[in-house]
Amino acid sequence: MNILGGTLEKMTANIFNTLFSIFGGIFSTIFVLTIAIFLSLEEKSVERALSLLFPKKYEAYALSLWGKCQKKVSGWFLSRILGCAF
């Protein structure tokens, strides 16, 4: 009886862990896609946010750094897409 109870307990724990990992992954994916869509809909939203966050003294540097980051990430993403295609 103890063996059956222990086995049943382990099975239910495994089922719940599996369900949480699946739905957690789905939730994370939906969350990231939603944030990406909202950031892409608003034109220059990140630039405006950086302008508000940084003092005028560092604003130009922060915006140039953001531009470099955009170029690097878009290059990385393009290489990933091309890598998947071939």
C-alpha positions in Angstrom: 0.0 0.0 0.0 2.8 2.4 0.8 4.5 1.6 -2.5 1.3 2.3 -4.4 0.8 5.6 -2.5 4.4 6.7 -3.1 4.2 5.8 -6.8 0.9 7.7 -7.2 2.4 10.7 -5.4 5.4 10.8 -7.7 3.2 10.4 -10.8 1.0 13.3 -9.9 4.0 15.5 -9.1 5.5 14.6 -12.5 2.2 15.4 -14.2 1.9 18.8 -12.5 5.6 19.6 -13.2 5.1 18.8 -16.9 1.9 20.9 -17.1 3.5 23.8 -15.4 6.6 23.7 -17.6 4.4 23.5 -20.8 2.0 26.3 -19.8 4.9 28.3 -18.4 6.7 28.1 -21.7 3.6 29.1 -23.6 2.9 32.0 -21.3 6.5 33.2 -21.6 6.3 33.0 -25.4 3.0 34.9 -25.5 4.4 37.5 -23.1 7.5 38.1 -25.1 5.6 38.4 -28.4 3.1 40.8 -26.8 5.9 43.1 -25.6 7.7 42.9 -29.0 4.5 43.9 -30.8 3.8 46.8 -28.5 7.4 48.0 -28.8 7.2 47.8 -32.6 3.9 49.5 -32.9 5.0 52.7 -31.1 7.4 54.5 -33.3 10.6 55.6 -31.5 9.1 54.6 -28.1 12.4 53.3 -26.8 14.2 56.4 -27.9 11.7 58.5 -26.0 12.0 56.3 -23.0 15.8 56.6 -23.1 15.5 60.4 -23.4 13.4 60.5 -20.3 15.6 58.1 -18.3 19.0 59.7 -19.0 20.1 63.3 -18.3 20.7 65.6 -21.2 24.4 65.2 -20.7 24.2 61.4 -21.5 21.2 61.4 -23.8 23.2 61.4 -27.1 25.5 58.6 -25.9 22.5 56.5 -24.8 20.8 57.0 -28.1 23.9 56.1 -30.1 24.4 53.1 -27.9 20.8 52.0 -28.6 21.3 52.4 -32.3 24.4 50.2 -32.2 22.5 47.6 -30.2 19.7 47.6 -32.8 22.2 47.1 -35.6 23.9 44.2 -33.8 20.7 42.5 -32.8 19.2 42.8 -36.3 22.4 41.4 -37.8 22.3 38.5 -35.3 18.7 37.8 -36.1 19.3 37.9 -39.8 22.2 35.4 -39.4 19.9 33.1 -37.4 17.2 33.3 -40.1 19.7 32.5 -42.8 21.2 29.7 -40.7 17.7 28.2 -40.3 17.0 28.5 -44.1 20.1 26.6 -45.1 
